[in-house]
């Protein structure tokens, strides 16, 4: 009798294994999705939510296989894989598509937009949609839905060794900047002493006095431990950010209509989820840092907006702005 019971258990185990295999391979379509973030980070959770929703909305016909933590390489390497179709989705700032259409750089123009809603309207203007459409035609890489749907940040701050309370406090501040000429010109115009450094060198550079401050999404300040060497955080909303889901356009185009609908709905719903996750994570992070002596405040943006308006007007006169850019900004206020 014991032998029969053992045989039944063995058969049951075998059938369970076969059943699990059937589930694992039930998807008609499997896409590879790359991103930079740890799976348990707020952004990582949003990306996984998207994958789960695709599975749910497609009734298991489509699966998103996730590759976090730059497992498939740095940005340029992933963009090339995306272009070839060996990666189907890349979750990152869609400004990287400036590689094919330079005008996309201006979607993160500093102190240009009144608030996030103004920026969202601008991003959904015919002008900007045209830039992304051109990139899709050039590289075969498009974007899913509304490029502003997945929140990043959720806002931008300056982390600094000295308490910046007003515009004039920026003058002479040694500010770390990424290697973007537009960003360098912006903050030089505002009055900072700009120093170009790698992101991973910021902590040590502040600690050694090479720079006094760095701009960052609030969500990254705690994880990068910047507050340990620069205990003042100032909300300035330099510009507004989102995470674009860049897609291999031919792969998307050949999806049957039901799977396209599943992807689009999952993306929209993940966007709504991102506002809840990012906001809560930022509040919790800020509370922890305040408990360790960090100060937090905001700065009046109007002097920044005024000086940058002159900067953009000069760029316009010099023919250095995209055609229709300032008109689109004004029209979407």
C-alpha positions in Angstrom: 0.0 0.0 0.0 2.8 2.4 0.9 4.3 1.7 -2.6 1.0 2.6 -4.2 0.8 5.9 -2.2 4.4 6.8 -3.2 3.6 6.1 -6.8 0.5 8.3 -6.6 2.6 11.1 -5.0 5.3 10.7 -7.7 2.6 10.9 -10.5 1.0 13.9 -8.8 4.4 15.6 -8.6 5.1 14.8 -12.3 1.7 16.2 -13.4 2.2 19.4 -11.3 5.6 19.8 -13.0 4.1 19.3 -16.4 1.3 21.7 -15.6 3.7 24.4 -14.4 5.7 24.0 -17.6 2.5 24.5 -19.6 1.8 27.7 -17.8 5.4 29.0 -18.2 5.2 28.4 -21.9 1.6 29.4 -22.5 2.4 32.9 -23.6 2.1 33.4 -27.4 4.4 36.5 -27.2 7.4 37.1 -24.9 9.0 40.6 -24.8 12.3 41.5 -23.2 12.3 44.7 -21.1 15.4 46.4 -19.8 15.9 49.1 -17.2 18.6 50.4 -14.8 16.8 50.1 -11.5 16.8 47.5 -8.7 13.6 45.4 -8.8 12.7 46.6 -5.3 13.1 50.3 -6.0 10.0 52.4 -6.5 10.6 52.5 -10.3 11.4 48.8 -10.4 8.0 48.1 -8.7 6.2 50.2 -11.3 7.9 48.3 -14.1 7.0 45.0 -12.6 3.4 46.3 -12.2 3.3 46.9 -15.9 4.6 43.4 -16.6 2.0 41.9 -14.3 -0.8 43.9 -15.9 0.2 42.8 -19.4 0.0 39.2 -18.3 -3.4 39.9 -16.7 -4.9 42.0 -19.6 -3.7 39.6 -22.3 -5.1 36.5 -20.4 -1.6 35.1 -20.3 -1.0 35.4 -24.0 1.8 37.9 -23.6 4.7 37.9 -21.1 7.2 40.6 -20.3 10.6 39.3 -19.2 12.4 41.8 -17.0 16.1 42.6 -17.1 16.8 45.1 -14.3 20.1 46.7 -13.0 21.5 47.3 -16.5 21.8 43.5 -16.9 21.8 44.0 -20.7 24.3 46.9 -20.7 24.4 50.7 -20.4 22.0 53.0 -22.2 23.8 53.1 -25.6 24.1 49.3 -25.7 20.5 48.8 -24.9 19.3 51.4 -27.4 21.2 49.4 -30.1 19.6 46.2 -28.9 16.2 48.0 -29.0 16.9 49.2 -32.5 17.7 45.6 -33.6 14.7 44.1 -31.8 16.6 41.9 -29.4 15.2 44.1 -26.7 11.5 45.1 -27.1 11.1 47.7 -24.3 13.5 50.1 -22.5 12.2 52.1 -19.5 14.3 55.3 -19.3 14.1 59.0 -19.9 12.8 59.4 -23.5 15.2 62.3 -23.9 17.8 59.6 -24.9 16.0 59.6 -28.2 17.8 62.9 -29.0 20.4 60.5 -30.4 18.2 60.5 -33.5 16.3 63.7 -33.2 18.3 66.5 -31.4 15.2 68.6 -30.8 14.1 66.1 -28.2 16.8 67.7 -25.9 14.5 70.6 -25.4 11.8 68.6 -23.7 13.9 69.1 -20.5 14.5 72.8 -20.9 15.1 74.2 -17.4 12.7 76.7 -15.8 10.7 76.9 -19.0 7.4 75.5 -17.9 5.0 77.0 -15.3 4.3 73.6 -13.6 4.1 69.9 -14.4 0.7 70.3 -16.1 2.1 72.9 -18.5 4.9 70.6 -19.3 2.6 67.6 -19.9 0.5 69.7 -22.3 3.6 70.7 -24.2 4.8 67.1 -24.4 1.5 66.1 -25.9 1.6 68.9 -28.5 1.8 68.2 -32.2 5.4 69.6 -32.3 6.8 67.2 -29.7 4.8 64.2 -31.0 6.3 65.0 -34.4 9.8 64.8 -32.9 9.1 61.3 -31.5 7.5 60.2 -34.7 10.6 61.3 -36.6 12.8 59.3 -34.2 10.6 56.3 -34.7 11.0 56.6 -38.5 14.8 57.1 -38.2 15.6 54.3 -35.7 12.5 52.1 -35.6 12.2 53.0 -31.9 8.9 54.5 -30.7 7.3 55.4 -27.4 4.2 53.8 -25.7 1.3 56.2 -25.3 1.7 59.4 -23.4 5.5 59.8 -22.7 4.7 61.7 -19.4 2.5 58.9 -17.9 5.2 57.2 -15.8 6.4 59.6 -13.1 10.0 60.1 -12.3 11.3 62.1 -9.4 8.6 62.9 -8.4 10.3 66.3 -8.3 13.8 67.7 -8.7 15.9 69.2 -5.9 19.3 70.6 -5.3 21.3 68.9 -2.5 23.9 71.3 -1.2 26.4 72.0 1.6 25.0 75.4 2.2 21.4 76.4 2.7 20.1 78.0 -0.5 17.1 80.2 0.3 17.0 82.4 -2.8 18.2 82.9 -6.3 21.2 85.0 -5.3 22.5 82.1 -3.1 23.4 80.2 -6.3 26.0 82.7 -7.4 29.5 81.0 -7.2 28.0 77.7 -6.0 30.2 74.8 -7.2 27.5 72.7 -8.9 28.1 69.2 -10.3 26.6 68.9 -13.8 26.2 66.0 -16.2 27.9 66.4 -19.7 25.1 68.3 -21.4 25.9 71.6 -23.0 22.4 72.9 -22.5 22.5 72.0 -18.7 25.9 73.6 -18.4 24.9 76.8 -20.2 21.7 76.9 -18.1 23.4 76.8 -14.7 26.3 79.0 -15.8 23.7 81.6 -16.8 22.0 81.3 -13.4 25.4 82.0 -11.8 26.7 78.7 -10.6 30.3 77.6 -11.0 29.6 74.4 -13.0 31.8 71.4 -12.7 31.2 68.3 -15.0 31.5 65.1 -13.1 30.2 61.5 -13.3 27.2 60.7 -11.2 29.1 58.1 -9.2 31.8 60.6 -8.3 29.4 63.1 -6.7 29.5 61.9 -3.1 33.3 61.9 -2.9 33.6 65.2 -4.7 31.2 66.9 -2.3 33.0 65.4 0.6 36.4 66.7 -0.7 35.0 70.1 -1.5 35.4 69.8 -5.3 31.7 70.7 -5.6 29.2 72.1 -3.2 26.0 70.8 -4.7 24.2 68.5 -7.1 20.8 68.5 -8.8 18.9 65.3 -8.4 15.4 63.7 -8.4 14.4 63.6 -4.7 14.0 59.8 -5.0 17.7 59.3 -5.5 19.1 61.5 -2.8 18.9 59.0 0.0 20.0 55.9 -2.0 23.1 57.9 -3.2 23.7 59.1 0.4 24.3 62.7 -0.8 22.6 64.0 2.4 25.5 62.7 4.5 27.9 65.3 2.9 25.3 67.9 1.8 22.6 68.2 4.5 20.4 70.8 2.7 17.8 69.8 0.2 16.1 72.6 -1.8 13.1 71.9 -4.1 13.4 73.9 -7.2 11.6 72.0 -9.9 14.4 72.6 -12.4 12.4 70.7 -15.0 9.9 67.9 -15.0 10.6 64.2 -15.7 9.0 61.0 -16.8 10.1 57.5 -17.7 9.4 56.7 -21.3 8.7 53.2 -22.4 10.8 53.1 -25.6 9.6 50.3 -27.8 10.9 48.4 -30.8 8.3 49.8 -33.2 8.1 46.9 -35.7 7.5 44.4 -32.8 4.7 46.6 -31.5 3.2 47.2 -34.9 2.9 43.4 -35.6 1.1 42.6 -32.4 -2.5 41.5 -32.8 -5.0 44.1 -31.8 -5.9 42.4 -28.5 -2.3 42.3 -27.4 -1.7 46.0 -28.4 -4.7 46.9 -26.3 -3.3 44.9 -23.3 0.1 46.6 -23.6 -1.5 50.1 -23.9 -3.9 49.6 -21.0 -1.1 48.1 -18.8 1.1 51.1 -19.6 -1.7 53.6 -18.7 -2.6 51.9 -15.5 1.1 51.5 -14.5 1.3 55.3 -15.0 -1.5 55.9 -12.5 0.2 53.5 -10.1 3.6 55.3 -10.5 2.1 58.5 -9.0 1.1 56.7 -5.8 4.3 54.7 -5.5 6.7 57.6 -6.2 4.9 60.1 -4.0 4.8 57.8 -1.0 8.4 56.7 -1.5 9.6 60.4 -1.6 7.7 61.3 1.5 9.1 58.4 3.4 12.6 59.0 2.3 12.4 62.7 3.2 11.1 61.9 6.6 14.0 59.5 7.3 16.6 62.1 6.1 15.0 64.8 8.2 15.3 62.6 11.3 19.0 62.6 10.6 19.3 66.4 10.6 18.6 67.2 7.0 16.9 70.5 6.2 14.3 70.7 3.4 12.8 73.8 1.8 11.8 75.3 -1.5 13.1 78.3 -3.5 11.1 81.0 -5.4 11.4 79.9 -9.0 10.4 83.3 -10.5 14.0 84.8 -10.7 15.2 81.6 -12.4 12.3 81.7 -14.9 13.0 85.4 -15.7 16.7 85.0 -16.4 16.1 81.8 -18.4 13.4 83.6 -20.5 16.2 86.0 -21.6 18.4 83.0 -22.3 15.8 81.3 -24.5 15.1 84.6 -26.3 18.7 84.9 -27.2 18.8 81.3 -28.4 15.8 82.1 -30.5 17.4 85.1 -32.1 20.5 83.1 -32.8 18.4 80.4 -34.6 19.5 77.8 -32.0 16.0 76.7 -30.9 13.8 74.2 -32.7 11.3 75.9 -35.1 8.0 76.4 -33.3 9.4 75.6 -29.8 8.7 78.9 -28.0 5.3 79.1 -29.8 4.4 75.6 -28.6 5.5 76.4 -25.0 3.3 79.6 -25.1 0.3 77.8 -26.7 0.2 75.1 -24.0 0.3 77.4 -21.0 
